[in-house]
Amino acid sequence: MTEVSLRPTGRADLGFVTALERSRENRDLIGQWTDDEHLGAIEGRGGREHWIIERDGRPAGYLIAYDGRHERAGVYLKRILVEDKERGTGGEALRQLIEKVRARDGVASLWLIVRSDNGRAQHVYRKLGFERIEPRGEEGARYDRGGEPPGEGCFRMELTIRAC
Ligand SMILES: CC(C)(COP(=O)(O)OP(=O)(O)OC[C@H]1O[C@@H](n2cnc3c(N)ncnc32)[C@H](O)[C@@H]1OP(=O)(O)O)[C@@H](O)C(=O)NCCC(=O)NCCS
């Protein structure tokens, strides 16, 4: 049986991560970071975290999250990308991230930003319980500071972790 797991990304994984992110297949699907931006998240700078998704013990993708608790904005999933899509890897990796986030103190929600035309990602998120949100005013500003504002043609989705 196939096993999917998460482990912290190390500096030695940088080549795998950037090659996957910048590949012809993926570069129009996902945001693009410099090596330094990835290294900052790998080192945990600014509350960022970087995880390698493994499938049967081999790197199969990665995800990046920001801890937004200081802004009462839960945890923000900045990016998730898998190499071989639609084989259950991304959904299982996200389920495992949710478990990790649930184990932390004071996290009200896990949230993310998705493009309106990304039906596959939205399906994966909805299946795990994420729902579209439109926080306004000061609440919206907290999400902006804890993560970032949604760009044109994008919206936020959120999974409630616990009432805080
Ligand atoms: C989004 C992503 C991480 C999901 O990981 P994955 O391993 O491909 O997803 P899974 O195999 O776990 O699940 C895919 C599901 O989407 C469904 N799906 C595929 N294309 C779809 C579409 N156009 N519309 C709706 N659902 C779709 C599949 O049927 C499957 O559903 P099921 O589990 O109910 O059968 C991965 O596809 C990816 O890396 N995409 C490119 C980058 C990206 O879009 N990242 C997210 C940015 S917000």
The ligand as an SDF file (V2000), in Angstrom:
LIG
                    3D

 48 50  0  0  0  0  0  0  0  0999 V2000
   -3.8810   20.5520   -5.9540 C   0  0  0  0  0  0  0  0  0  0  0  0
   -2.9950   19.3380   -5.6840 C   0  0  0  0  0  0  0  0  0  0  0  0
   -2.0110   19.6510   -4.5730 C   0  0  0  0  0  0  0  0  0  0  0  0
   -3.9160   18.1860   -5.2500 C   0  0  0  0  0  0  0  0  0  0  0  0
   -3.1160   17.0340   -5.0520 O   0  0  0  0  0  0  0  0  0  0  0  0
   -3.4720   15.6740   -5.8510 P   0  0  0  0  0  0  0  0  0  0  0  0
   -2.5720   14.6290   -5.3580 O   0  0  0  0  0  0  0  0  0  0  0  0
   -3.4670   15.9560   -7.3120 O   0  0  0  0  0  0  0  0  0  0  0  0
   -4.9840   15.4510   -5.3560 O   0  0  0  0  0  0  0  0  0  0  0  0
   -5.7230   14.0800   -4.9920 P   0  0  0  0  0  0  0  0  0  0  0  0
   -5.2790   13.0150   -5.9330 O   0  0  0  0  0  0  0  0  0  0  0  0
   -5.5870   13.8540   -3.5440 O   0  0  0  0  0  0  0  0  0  0  0  0
   -7.2590   14.4910   -5.2860 O   0  0  0  0  0  0  0  0  0  0  0  0
   -7.6310   14.9890   -6.5570 C   0  0  0  0  0  0  0  0  0  0  0  0
   -9.1540   15.0920   -6.6000 C   0  0  0  0  0  0  0  0  0  0  0  0
   -9.5310   16.1400   -7.5090 O   0  0  0  0  0  0  0  0  0  0  0  0
  -10.4980   15.6210   -8.4200 C   0  0  0  0  0  0  0  0  0  0  0  0
  -10.3780   16.4340   -9.6170 N   0  0  0  0  0  0  0  0  0  0  0  0
   -9.4440   16.3700  -10.5830 C   0  0  0  0  0  0  0  0  0  0  0  0
   -9.6540   17.3510  -11.5000 N   0  0  0  0  0  0  0  0  0  0  0  0
  -10.7430   18.0370  -11.0850 C   0  0  0  0  0  0  0  0  0  0  0  0
  -11.4540   19.1560  -11.5850 C   0  0  0  0  0  0  0  0  0  0  0  0
  -11.0680   19.7770  -12.7050 N   0  0  0  0  0  0  0  0  0  0  0  0
  -12.5360   19.6030  -10.9070 N   0  0  0  0  0  0  0  0  0  0  0  0
  -12.9300   18.9830   -9.7490 C   0  0  0  0  0  0  0  0  0  0  0  0
  -12.2880   17.9220   -9.2190 N   0  0  0  0  0  0  0  0  0  0  0  0
  -11.2070   17.4600   -9.8790 C   0  0  0  0  0  0  0  0  0  0  0  0
  -10.1100   14.1720   -8.5630 C   0  0  0  0  0  0  0  0  0  0  0  0
  -11.1850   13.4220   -9.0980 O   0  0  0  0  0  0  0  0  0  0  0  0
   -9.8240   13.8140   -7.0950 C   0  0  0  0  0  0  0  0  0  0  0  0
  -11.0350   13.6950   -6.4100 O   0  0  0  0  0  0  0  0  0  0  0  0
  -11.4160   12.3890   -5.5190 P   0  0  0  0  0  0  0  0  0  0  0  0
  -10.3660   12.2730   -4.4440 O   0  0  0  0  0  0  0  0  0  0  0  0
  -12.7550   12.7490   -4.9340 O   0  0  0  0  0  0  0  0  0  0  0  0
  -11.4290   11.2560   -6.4560 O   0  0  0  0  0  0  0  0  0  0  0  0
   -2.2150   18.9090   -6.9660 C   0  0  0  0  0  0  0  0  0  0  0  0
   -3.1460   18.5520   -7.9850 O   0  0  0  0  0  0  0  0  0  0  0  0
   -1.2530   19.9550   -7.4910 C   0  0  0  0  0  0  0  0  0  0  0  0
   -0.0840   19.9720   -7.1320 O   0  0  0  0  0  0  0  0  0  0  0  0
   -1.7600   20.8470   -8.3920 N   0  0  0  0  0  0  0  0  0  0  0  0
   -0.9430   21.8970   -8.9760 C   0  0  0  0  0  0  0  0  0  0  0  0
   -0.6490   22.9990   -7.9800 C   0  0  0  0  0  0  0  0  0  0  0  0
   -1.9050   23.5390   -7.3250 C   0  0  0  0  0  0  0  0  0  0  0  0
   -2.9330   23.7410   -7.9530 O   0  0  0  0  0  0  0  0  0  0  0  0
   -1.7860   23.7640   -6.0050 N   0  0  0  0  0  0  0  0  0  0  0  0
   -2.8370   24.3480   -5.2190 C   0  0  0  0  0  0  0  0  0  0  0  0
   -2.8240   25.8180   -5.3560 C   0  0  0  0  0  0  0  0  0  0  0  0
   -4.0680   26.5760   -4.2920 S   0  0  0  0  0  0  0  0  0  0  0  0
  1  2  1  0
  2  3  1  0
  2  4  1  0
  2 36  1  0
  4  5  1  0
  5  6  1  0
  6  7  2  0
  6  8  1  0
  6  9  1  0
  9 10  1  0
 10 11  2  0
 10 12  1  0
 10 13  1  0
 13 14  1  0
 14 15  1  0
 15 16  1  0
 15 30  1  0
 16 17  1  0
 17 18  1  0
 17 28  1  0
 18 19  1  0
 18 27  1  0
 19 20  2  0
 20 21  1  0
 21 22  1  0
 21 27  2  0
 22 23  1  0
 22 24  2  0
 24 25  1  0
 25 26  2  0
 26 27  1  0
 28 29  1  0
 28 30  1  0
 30 31  1  0
 31 32  1  0
 32 33  2  0
 32 34  1  0
 32 35  1  0
 36 37  1  0
 36 38  1  0
 38 39  2  0
 38 40  1  0
 40 41  1  0
 41 42  1  0
 42 43  1  0
 43 44  2  0
 43 45  1  0
 45 46  1  0
 46 47  1  0
 47 48  1  0
M  END
$$$$
